[in-house]
Amino acid sequence: MDLRRQRSLCQPSPRKQRSRLRFLPDFSGRAALAALLGAALFSILSPSLAHAEFTVCNQTLDVVNLAVGQKVDNADQTDGWWTIGANQCVNVIREELANRYIYLYATDVFGHAILDGSTEMCIDRRRFSIRGIDECWQRGHIAARFVEVDTLEQARWTYFLTGNSP
């Protein structure tokens, strides 16, 4: 008995394997492209996926630390920090925008402001969520000048932070 030619009991004969291969669907060419496009369309239209509603993209060559201000329950609120690498984007507000104006403050890794804004709001050195924008120093926070971003009352907005931002 030649052991090299002995088949396992679980392995079908080569003839049966060839007959099984005939029934596999052909995904070459147009069929593969149609399957790929169908999967992509399904993933885009899937209602269970969360969509970012306010995204900040850092198009500079530096790492940026970002704070965001907006109205929450009729009160001004600032939140921070998001760290955004060079040529990266971060979703900072995940629900549809309820405010026309969003306020941004960004610093480089040394803490120097890289946006020149005119709206004074409160920040902190570490992660924070601060209600109110008045009397920052008296409440133990830091006053910073935020840039006002007009979203034109859109439900979604992307802000591109460039080396020559306003």
Secondary structure as UniProt FT lines:
FT   HELIX           3..5
FT   HELIX           14..21
FT   TURN            22..23
FT   HELIX           30..45
FT   TURN            47..48
FT   STRAND          54..58
FT   STRAND          64..72
FT   TURN            73..74
FT   STRAND          75..84
FT   TURN            86..87
FT   STRAND          88..93
FT   STRAND          101..107
FT   TURN            109..110
FT   STRAND          119..123
FT   STRAND          128..131
FT   TURN            136..140
FT   STRAND          142..150
FT   TURN            152..153
FT   STRAND          157..161
FT   TURN            163..164
//
